[in-house]
Amino acid sequence: MKNKIKSVKGTYDLLPSEIYKWQEVENKLRSIFSLYNFLEIRTPIFEKSKLFSRSVGEFTDIVNKEMYSFLDKGKESLTLRPELTASVVRSYIEHNFQQISSIHKLWYYGPLFRQEKPQSGRYRQFYQFGAEIFGSAYPESDVELIDLAYTIYTKLGLKKWTLYINTLGKKENRNKYIGVLKESMLPYKDQLCKNCKNRFDKNILRLFDCKNRQCKKVMNEHAPLIINHLSVEEKDYFEEVKFILDKLNIKYEVDPTMVRGLDYYTNTIFEVRSENLGSQDALCGGGRYDNLVEDLGGNSTPAVGFAAGMERLLIAMEKEKLFKNESDKLDIFIAPMNENVRKKAIQIVKEIRYSGYSVDMDFQRRSVKAMMREANRKNAKYSIVIGENELQSGEINIKNMDSGKMETVKIDKINDFLST
Ligand code: AMP
């Protein structure tokens, strides 16, 4: 038996039969980002490991157990990026963006890597698009980003999703709240699942994310909500975000138990969840992170951003039947009948391509019948069979593959025919 090599667990191939859906979404994303005047940034696939431990947080699931890290030949620990905000912030600092302008609106798109347990909607290599605004400490910028995400899902035609928002306050108050939460939950620690017991000391906010029924019940009954532990200023900030969202007619729900997994958030956080995705329902998540640029060695810069998964978006769009069948992309298929005409056919193919039409031809020297089957399979709009007679007369028959209608056209007038 041949020993075939398979793809790595949690990864997948995007085959030509599927990729048109991705391209359709990617094109729409690009045009929406440009409507909002966000500029694209591309950073490397791998970074120094400490970038992620310092930004995402030592005790988060991502850093603790999901990173693909390795030592390079210089014995430096590098990591395949598990998220993109940290990389964009690193780049922002490294290239002194702040000196160029006091505000920057950036977007990105690319693959990320996390060693999670694969399931539908959760992969080890997956794609995210996202956006960040650096340089505004005002609620308008939170709303600019939320509106951007909202517009993306709306313009893509998705119906079954909801936008959730919450606030985590600033670091000082959040840390005080974490103390209160620990104290309140300590008497119930024994009733929590093993995972929550482990998270209790180092990342207690994540107890709100646990899907275990018993943990949910204990949290519902006994956990204080962060909103009740914030300052007037933090509450006002959140009120202003909601006020502008209302003005823009953006529908949202406040989820007072939403915490998001990463350490760096401050004040507003938000998530878009699909009603079509089962347990992996988050389409996108983000929030404000006013300390991260400074924590990573830059000047203090307020910032807000979001990241969104492509695979889950595609699954949700499939479920809502938002993709048409692949449109036919091939204008003409050319079928040379024998050796003598093949060389001339190759020339004709090239000439028509250069005038802007997509053309393919037979490369396997097959029978006319087999070549016509191929033209059909390739969804060509027209086919042309070229034989000795055609070469001598300088005229060919163009067949409309839908109607079967034939038209005779001079070889040097094929372009004129196609453009009418
Ligand atoms: P996060 O960076 O964890 O906030 O994730 C942002 C978005 O990326 C999520 O809402 C998902 O849509 C997507 N995502 C996160 N992890 C994965 C994964 N392992 N596989 C596929 N999509 C993911």
Residues whose N, C-alpha, C, O or C-beta is under 5 A from the ligand:
A	BS01	AMP	E83 R114 E116 G121 R122 Y123 F126 A282 L283 C284 G285 A307 A308 G309 E311 R312
